[in-house]
Amino acid sequence: MKEEAEFTGRSVAERIRNTLGRLTASERRPALTLLESYPVAGLETVAQFARRAGVSGPTILRLTAKLGFDSYAGFQQALRDELESRLQAPLSKAPVASTRAEGRDFIGDYTEAIVGNIQTSMAQIPRAEFEAAAGLLGDEKRRVVTIGGRFTHSLAQHLYLHLRELRPRVALVGDQTATWPEHLLDLARNDVLVVFDIRRFQDDVVQFAKQAAAGGTHVILFTDTWVSPVAAVATHVFAVETALPSSWESFGAMMALSEALIARVHAERWGSAKSRMERLEQIRRNLFRAEGQ
């Protein structure tokens, strides 16, 4: 089937994100329902899934067919396989056996895997979606807030540190969850929340994003090919490759995309950004000169 070739190797969530624009209004309802309750809704019977989404059974079957499955059973098996993979902890993902005895170049092989992730991911990024996300990040009328999970917090911080030099009104949600309600309080309609969330998705990050979206905040999601539940409420979703021959995930592609967005905002706002960066450098010189006196 044409659909099967198109979706080969992709998670069900990623198939949904790539197909949303071709779905009818009735088919979008169960698709978004599944993203919001992923993968539980899809593991129910056709009748149960249909009731949950408020559509008919045939609509569910049409949706799964458009996602590249020739049967509902095949669709559910794909979800079960994903669920097993999503729940894997680093301890369950043993690294590949040492290649030293084989005369292999470990650094070269590892680099090749990272570069492959970056090239594959960047080639699949919808250009229009990239430009739209860059437009949101560069709009000074909108407050921008970044948030990540236990490991992806470093990515959120990296984006924050660059954006705050280019424009005002940028904030980072810290790892102290007690302060999170204050960030939600300040997020307004049409502001921007950038979320970094990969598999073994962090529920508190997901709930933070859902509450922000409910208040009208635009959500930009950076995730992996398993696709975070945040996708159900996100304005823009970027699902990149993270798998490596290791117990850990690679952030290479996610970092490359984040840096590309930073560079795009920088280029589009060069006039005002240059002025801001010059003022910032002057303030730093004055401050440190005063400290040295």
Secondary structure, DSSP 8 states (H G I E B T S, - for coil): -HHHHHHTT--HHHHHHHHGGGS-HHHHHHHHHHHHTTTGGGGS-HHHHHHHHTS-HHHHHHHHHHTT-SSHHHHHHHHHHHHHHHT--GGGS------GGGT--HHHHHHHHHHHHHHHHHHHS-HHHHHHHHHHHH-TTS-EEEEE-TTTHHHHHHHHHHHHHHSSSEEE--S-GGGHHHHHHH--TT-EEEEE--SS--HHHHHHHHHHHHTT-EEEEEEETT--GGGGT-SEEEEE----SSSS---HHHHHHHHHHHHHHHHHTHHHHHHHHHHHHHHHHHHHHHHH-
